Amino acid sequence: MIEVKNLYKYFDGFKALDDVYLNVQKGSIYGLVGPNGAGKTTLIKHLTGIYKQDKGDVKILGQKVYENINLKSKIGYIPDDLYFFPQYTIKNMASFYKTIYPNWNERRYKELQEIFEIDENKKINKLSKGMQRQVLFWLTLSTMPEVMILDEPIDGLDPLMRRKIWNLVVEDVAERETTVLVSSHNLKELENICDYVGIMYRGKMLIENNLDDLKSDVHKIQTAYKDDFPQNLTKELEILHQEKRGSVDLLIVKGEKDKVISSFNKYKPIILDILPLSLEEIFIYELGGVGYEIRNILF
């Protein structure tokens, strides 16, 4: 559905995207995460046809995106920085959307008006940023997009409205098989809705995996031994992070669960517990494995 291969992008000699690969399946929600400057927005601007790649392929629905007007009419894009025509009301903007999106659904527009509860005769530039973001969701969902690409889409919204919007997006995925790619720093929310996750770092795709598989491959271990922590374990296991709290060692370990447990048990621990691991923790410690500073933030 969304396919990126061997993507490179340079700005004045700076390599913003470095051999990026991305694959988003039809009817799924894909969470794109990474620290500031990782290249997420640059990648998104290629997916929406704003940037032309220096090298590589960017395809959606099997078609190249750049300068493909027909394809873009099937994509709903909500950027981090919002823009509306000056002096336009919501109603004016809806009329404009009708002219460029052939699948515009007037009935849905009216139904969503009851959910967002904003007067369509209001000038958009007079609304708060949070309400402007609601308007953009209202208009975008009314275009009945086959693909939605969202860049920090719910930043600045209150908790109730965030839940309403995610419910609408998830309903579209379930009922219409809409494909969604969303970039966000709110990893707790992404964890609740995403099927797949891609972690970017310094212009590269560090990890791309099913969220459940990603969680099954990284483990948070709490352990204690009668004597000192067995140093051989540091050679046997891929330890992303280790911290001592009193007599207990807390570790983030990457690898197959049964093999990890077997390695610890070999040295006869007094305590050995596997603790729940969140997407936020996986993000932090995977980045720690490639040199990102993560000291003193074990949860």
N, C-alpha and C positions, 0 to 999 in steps of 0.2 A: 504493500500500500504506500508507505513512505520508504524510499530507499536511497541511501547516500553511500557512494563508493569513492574511496581514494580522493577525498575533497581537500583541496589546498586553497588558502586565501592569504594574500600579502597586502600589507598597507605600508607604503614607503619603506620596503625592505623588511618590515616586521612580519613574521609568520604567525598570523592570527589563528589559522586552522592548519593542522598538520596531519595529513593522511587520515581524515576522519571517515569512519564507517558508521552507518546507522540503519536500523531496520525496524520499522513499526508495522505490526500486523493489523489487518482490517478489524474494526470493531473492538480495539483495545485502547487502553489509556497508558501512555508512556510518559514517565517522569524524567525530565532532563535536569540534572543537578550538577553543581560544581561551585567552587569558590568564585568570588568576583574576579573578572578578567580571564576566566577559563575558556571563553569563546562561545558561550551558550547563545547570546543574542546574535552574534555574527552568524552562527549556524542557522538560527531561525530566520534571519534575513535572506539566507540562500533558499530556505524552504518556501518562503513566500515570494521569491522572485525579485526581491529588492536589490540584492547583490548578485553579480555574475561571478561564478567561480573562476579561479585562475587555472585550476586543473581538477578533473574528477567529474562524477555524474551526480546529479540531483534530480530524482524522479518522484512524482506522486501520481498514483493511479496509472503507473506505467508510462507517464509522459514527462518530458523535460519541463521544468517549471519556468525557467527564465523566458520572459516575453510571451508566455502562453496565456492569452486572455481567457480562452474558454476554460482552461483548467483553474485559473484563479477565481473564476465565478463559482467554483465548487468548494473553495477554501474559505473558512471563517478565521480571520486573524485578529487577535486582540493583543496589541503591543503594550510594552511597559509605559511608554509615553503616548498619551492619548492626543488625538487631533480631530477637531470638528470644524466645519466651515464657520467663520465668524457670522454672528447674527442669525444662524439657523436655529429654528425650533426643532424639537424631536420629530414633529410631524413633517417638517421640511426635509429633515435628514432621511426619514423613512421613505419619502417620495423619491429622493435621490437613489437610495439603495434599490428601490424597485426597478430603476432604469438599468442597473448594472448587474443585478443578480436575477437571472431568469427563474430561479426556483423560489423567489420571494413568496411567502405564505401570509396573506393578509389576515386570515383567521387566527393563525398563531400569534401574529403581532398583537391582535386584540386580546387574546388569552394572556399573553405575557404582560400586557399593560395592567391587568388585575393583580399580577404577582408583584411587579415592581412598584405599582401605585405612584407613578409620577405623571403629572399632567403633560400630555404630549404637546401642548401649546407653549410650554416653557422654553425659553432660549437656553441652549445647552451650555453656553459659556457663562451663564449666570448660576449654574448649579455647582455644588461642591464637587471636589474631585471624586469622592466616593460615589456620588449620584451619577456623575458622568460615566464612571466605569459601569454602573448598572445599566445606563442607557446603551452603552456599547454591547453589552451582553444581550440586551433586549433586541437590538437591531440585528446582531450577528446570528442569534438563534432563529430569528424570523427568516433568514435567508436559506434555512434548511441545508446547512453545509454537510458535505460528505466527509470533510476533514476539518478539524479545528486545531489551530496552532496558537497557543496561549503563552505569553511571556509575562510572568509575574501578574497573573490576571486578576487576583482578588486582593491585591495590596491596598490597604486603606479601607476595606469594608468591615463592617461590624460582624460579630460571630454569627448572628442570625441570618444576615444576608449571604455570608459566605456559604453557609449550609444550604440555603435555598438555591444558590447558583450551582454548587456542586451536584445537588440533586437533579437539577435540570440537565446538566451535562451527562451525568451517569444514565439518566433516563434515555437520552438520545443514543448513547452507546448501546444500551440494552434493546431499545425498540427499533432503531434505524441503522444500527451497526456503524454509527459514526466513529471515525478514527480520531483520537485526540493525542496531541503531543503538548505537554505542559512543562514549562520551566518555572521553578519556584524555589525560594530559599526556605519555605515552610515545609520541612520534611515530614513533620507529624501529619499534616493534612495529606500530603502525597502518599504517605504510607497507607492511608485509609482508602484510597481510590485507585491507585496504580496497579497495573498488571506487570509492567516492565519498568526497569530503571536503567538509565545510562548516566555514568559519572564522568564528567569532563574535567581535565586538568591541563593547563598550559596549552590549549589548542588541540589536545588529543582526547580521544575517547578511551578513558582508563578502563572502564568496565561497562558491559552491557549485558543484562541478564534478566530473566524472570525474577520478580521480587521474592517469591518463595524460595527459589533456588539460591538466590543471593544470600538470603538469611541462613539457609542450611549449610552454607560454605564458610561462614564466619561465626565464631563461637566466643562467648564471654565465660571465662572459667574462673572459679574461685577455688583455691586449693591451699593446703597446708601439709607440711611434712614434719616428721619427728626431728630430723636434722635440717640442714640448710636445703634450699631449693635445688633440685638436681640440675646441675649445669649442662648435663648431656641433653636435656630437653630442649635447650636453646639451639642445639645443633640438629635435633630430630624434627622439630616443628617449625612452621613459619609463624613466628610470633610477631604480631603487628604492634603490640604494646604490652608493657608489663609494669606493674606498680605494686609496691609492698605496703600493706596496712597492718601494722602490728606483726602478728605471726602468720597472717594470711597473705597470699599472693593473688592479685587479680590480673588476669591476662586476657588479651584479645588474640585469638589464634585462628588462622586460616587453614582450612583443610577438611577432609572427609571426617564426619563426626565420629564414627566408630574407631578410626585410626587414631584420632586425637585422644579420645578417652583411653584407648589401649596404651598409648604412650605414657600418659600420666599414671595409669594404674600399675605399670611395670615397676614404678619406684615406690609403690605402697603408700599412697597418701593417707593422712589422717582425715582430711576433708577433701572432697571433690564434688563440686556443684557446677552445673551448667545453668547460667542465668539468662533470662530473656534479653534479646538484643534488638534494638530499634534501628530503623533506617538511618536515623541521625547518627547513631554510633558507628554503623557500618561505613557511612560517608566519611566520618572523621578519621577512623582508623585505616581505611583504605588509602586515604590521602596521606596519612602518616607514613604508610609503607613506601611512598614515593618522595618523601622528604618534606612534606607539609608540616609546619610546626604544630604539635598537638600536646605538648607537655602539660601535665597537671589538669587534664580535663576528663579523666576517667569517671564515668557516671556511677 
